[in-house]
Amino acid sequence: TGEMASRSYSVCVLCQRAVVVKMMCRGMSAAAHPQSQVDFLKGERHRKHPGVTNLKTLHLPEELQMAARSIIRSAFTQVTRLTERSHGLTNFLWSRKRAVEDVTLRQKAVSLEKELWEKAVEKREDIDEQALEDRIRKKVLSDLRRTTYHWTPMKYDEELSVVYMAARLAGGYAAVRRALNEITKRDPAFAPKSLLDFGSGLGTVVWASHSCWSNTLKEMVCVDSSGPMNILAERLLKAGDDERAEPHIQQVYFRQFLPVSPKVQFDLVVAAFTLSELPSVKEREDAVLTLWRKTSSYLVLVENGTKEGHKILMEARDTILKKQETTVYDSRPASVFAPCPHELICPKLAREPVIPCNFQQLYQPLPLPGHNEHQTEKFSYLILTRAEPAVVNTLDWARLIAPVQRRTRHVHCRMCCSDGQLQHVVVTARKHSRDAYRCARSSDWGDWLPIFPKVTEDDQSGNDWHR
């Protein structure tokens, strides 16, 4: 019995020593990382730290889902092979590229023509010069037709609008709702009264905005050049085919052109999957400047999460940050609110091959044959603001630009940082503090991390982290 008591005493002493050592280690870790949990967690738990902007699986608002199902049921008799066509349209829109600029086409034609003339001279072809010129011209035209992307504008009639609804309603809503969540999370005081949706299509921006700010939004203007698409968006607001029904969301106005007066501003301006439908850099630039002119607080741009979508958004970013307008109606400067933690050149565009900066959102699709229970929308977005810098940059955080890889006692994080550099950091509790490690483990692709990496002379691997 005495021997057992002695063993028990020894075990207790060892346990106490282990606890003391653990507490000392925690104390040393806290001393090494002076920015405490209170500083960046703001009273939240690690899994809900202020940098978390991801949303769980998104479902369409019940009224919108019911209206869409009603329209689809009646459309099955009119639109043949609806499911198959919706899949085809989704793939087509995803692979869609920008139209080739006339200047680029001319440069390519001149270069090709010069190359063919040089080959003809080398061969010393003794034929009529006019005949050779005609042959080279035909060859240039043939090669250009074969190698140039043939961009054509999308024209939505009544039938194609329904196909588009089946294909893109849920995914488009998910992307916009996720982008708007960035504003609601980081600027909770923002309470917009007016909304402008450019290229409104099915009205998904109205529904997504209403789910965020239903208590304050009083005027929502939807602009789309397609009459049939506007009619379908109105049907969705009225729960299907009952034209006499009151719209679920009030004060929504449909237009085919932007408001003329340059002085009219809206608290929130959105263009989702719209800039990619404009045929030239000049038209996109003019549209972006017009939208920014009409922005009182936030401008939100959303595109497909492809190279093309990302490049279009970076074009828009440069236009607003660098282009000087001849007449300035609002002198407040533009700031990048999201997703970039800086206003420098996008580091992803500077690398070859170019990998787009995109994010993803899980959502519940419309109940069509062949649709999975859950799907993932991959999208790119850009939010610019006229808000004060204190609202925009509360802390010097980094943006997670890839899925977080969680391993035993460490986490792999790939981020875009405030110095305009991409970093791959392995976060551990020992190196970066327990709070930082738990936050990293609770974060995912698209979230901000309340710490940021910085390469020092002693650590060229980029794994040294500073507060």
Sequence and secondary structure as in RCSB ss.txt:
>XXXX:A:sequence
TGEMASRSYSVCVLCQRAVVVKMMCRGMSAAAHPQSQVDFLKGERHRKHPGVTNLKTLHLPEELQMAARSIIRSA
FTQVTRLTERSHGLTNFLWSRKRAVEDVTLRQKAVSLEKELWEKAVEKREDIDEQALEDRIRKKVLSDLRRTTYH
WTPMKYDEELSVVYMAARLAGGYAAVRRALNEITKRDPAFAPKSLLDFGSGLGTVVWASHSCWSNTLKEMVCVDS
SGPMNILAERLLKAGDDERAEPHIQQVYFRQFLPVSPKVQFDLVVAAFTLSELPSVKEREDAVLTLWRKTSSYLV
LVENGTKEGHKILMEARDTILKKQETTVYDSRPASVFAPCPHELICPKLAREPVIPCNFQQLYQPLPLPGHNEHQ
TEKFSYLILTRAEPAVVNTLDWARLIAPVQRRTRHVHCRMCCSDGQLQHVVVTARKHSRDAYRCARSSDWGDWLP
IFPKVTEDDQSGNDWHR
>XXXX:A:secstr
 HHHHHHHHHHHHHHHHHHHHHHHHHHHHHHHS S HHHHHTT  GGG TT      B   HHHHHHHHHHHHHH
TTTSTTHHHHHHHHHHHHHH      HHHHHHHHHHHHHHHHHHHHHHT  S HHHHHHHHHHHHHHHHHHHS  
       HHHHHHHHHHHHHHHHHHHHHHHHHHHHH TT   SEEEEET TTTHHHHHHHHHHTTT  EEEEE S
 HHHHHHHHHHHTTSS TTS  SSSSEEEESS  S TT  EEEEEEES GGGSSSHHHHHHHHHHHHHTEEEEEE
EEEESSHHHHHHHHHHHHHHHH   SS S     EEEES SSSS  TTTTSSS     EEEEE     TT  SSE
EEEEEEEEEE S HHHH SS  EEE S  EEETTEEEEEEE TTS EEEEEE HHHH HHHHHHHHH  TT EES
SEE  BTTBTTS  EE 
